[in-house]
Structure formats: C-alpha cells, structure tokens
Amino acid sequence: MSGGYVVNVEALQIASRGIAESVRDLEPGVVRGLCGEPEQYGHEGVHAAFAEFCERWDYGVEVLVDDTDGMCEALDHAVLAYVEGDQVAAEPLAQAQRALGGS
C-alpha cells in the first residue's frame, strides 16, 4: 500500500544527475590558486587578506562538493529502494495472475 503518495523515481534520478552536474566542474584548490604572489598586490596585508579569503572560499567549495556527493548518493539509494520495493510488491500479483491463467 502506498499510503496515499506516489514517488516519481525518474524525477529522483534527474535530481541526482542535476545536482552532480552542478558541481562537476568545481575542483578543490582552484580558488586557493587564484591568489598569486605577494608582489602582485603592493601590500602584504592585502595579499594576506585575499589569500585567507581564497583559502576559506576553497574550503567552502570542498564542503559543497562533499555535501552534493552525499545528496546524490542518498537520492540514488532512494531510487534503488523504491524500484526494489515495487519489484517485491509486484511479484505476488504476478504469481496470482499466473495462477488464474493470465499471462
């Protein structure tokens, strides 16, 4: 019994792919590498502040990628659980249909 709701498995699969694609090009370390050398800034304090910003931003990118990996994994597990559940639920109905002479 569905409990009054229907799960669109295809929508879950699309969501998982979309989330994965949205962060596909984000590579850890890319933002940190934007800072450059201190001589480019003309002031050590400006360089230090921007270097810290880049480091923190890069950490945020790493967390985002890790979080999206977890979300995609959870969605993929949900899809598998729903598909397997449907298969398990369908088998007794198929057996009953065969027993009654249906195809």
RADAPE-V217597 format. One record per pair of residues at least 12 apart in sequence whose ideal C-beta (glycine too) atoms are under 8 Angstrom apart, sorted by the first residue. I is the first residue (numbers start at 1). GAP is how many residues later the second one is. Records with the same first field share a line. If there is no record, write none. Layout:
I->GAP ; GAP
This chain:
7->71 ; 75
9->70 ; 73 ; 74
12->63 ; 66 ; 67 ; 70
13->62 ; 63 ; 66
15->60
16->55 ; 56 ; 59 ; 60 ; 63
19->49 ; 52 ; 53 ; 56
20->48 ; 49 ; 52
22->46
23->41 ; 42 ; 45
26->35 ; 38 ; 39
28->30 ; 33 ; 34 ; 37
29->29
30->28 ; 31
31->23 ; 26 ; 27 ; 30
32->22 ; 23 ; 26
33->21
34->20
35->12 ; 15 ; 16 ; 19
